[in-house]
Amino acid sequence: MAGEHFQIHDGSASLVGTQLDNSQTVSITTPNMISGIFKAALAAAMIGTSVAVDTWGGSVSLGPTTSTIIKAVTTIIPGDAPPTQNGVLALWPGMSNGTGDLVQTTLESWPDNSWCGAKKGQWCVRASLFGSFGQLSGDASAVSGNQKVKILYELLSDNNTWRQTVTDADTGAKLSSYEYKSGPFMRGYGTGTECNANCSPTVAKQQYINTEITLAGADPNFGKTIATAQKATYTGLASSQGGKVWTIKEINVPAMV
C-alpha cells in the first residue's frame, strides 16, 4: 500500500505516523487489517492496493436499511485477549454506507500490546476510521476482558461529521474518541471478529449488551435484515417509533477455539 502511513506495533516495522492535532494520528495498523463489513464495497474503494484475506469469527449484522443510521451505541464485554498473539486479532462493531468509510472502533490484540499500555490478557481499544486512505485513529487505551466498553457513534448536527466516543460503561472514563466527515449515508451496522496474519484466535466469548441503532426515518423491515455467522447469537431484537429505533438486548459471540 505504497504512499500510506503505517504504524506497526509488533516490532516488524518502524513506527511511522502523521500528527493531525494534539489527540489524533493517521495510521494504518497493518496492510491487511481492513474490516469485512460490506467487504466488496471496501475492496472497490481500495483498488490498486494489496489486501490479504482475513479469517473470521462470529458476527451479527443488520442492513442495509432503506433509511440511514444517525446513531448507534453498544457495550462490549470482550473477554480476555489471547495470552500470546501470533498475528493481529480485532473485535469491533462497525458501520458503513457500503461504498466508502467504515466507522469502526477496534479492540486489538498484537504480539506486543505495550503500545497502548496493555498487559497480558488485555486489549488495546481505539476509535478508528477505515477507507482508501488506510486507518485514522484516536488515542488508544488498555482494557481488560471483563471491562464494559461503551462504544457510541453519532452523526453531528452538521449532518456530515461522525463522532466516535469510547468510554468505560461503569465509570464513564474516556478511553478513546475520533471525529471525521464521513457523510450521512450509513446504512449497515454489525459486529466483527477479525483474524489477520495467522492470528491467535479468541479464547473467550464476547458479549454485546444494550445495542441501539437509531435511523433518520422509520424502516419497519430493518429487523428482517439481521444475519449471524459462526454460531453467534442474539436475543431481544425489538423496535420502537414505528421502526426508527432498533434495539438488541444481547449478542453473544463464541470463542474461536
Secondary structure, 3 states (H helix, E strand, C coil): CCCCCEECCCCCCCECCEECCCCCEECECCCCCCCCCCHHHHHHHCCCCCCCCCEECCEEEECCCCCCEEEEEEEEECCCCCCCCCCEEEEEEEEECCCCCEEECEEEECCCCHHHCCCCCCEEEEEEEEECCEEEEEEEEEECCCCCEEEEEEECCCCCEEEEEEEECCCCCEEEEEEEECCCCCCEEEEEEEEECCCCCCCCCEEEEEEEEEECCCCCCHHHHCEEECCCEEECCEEECCCCEEEEEEEEECCCC
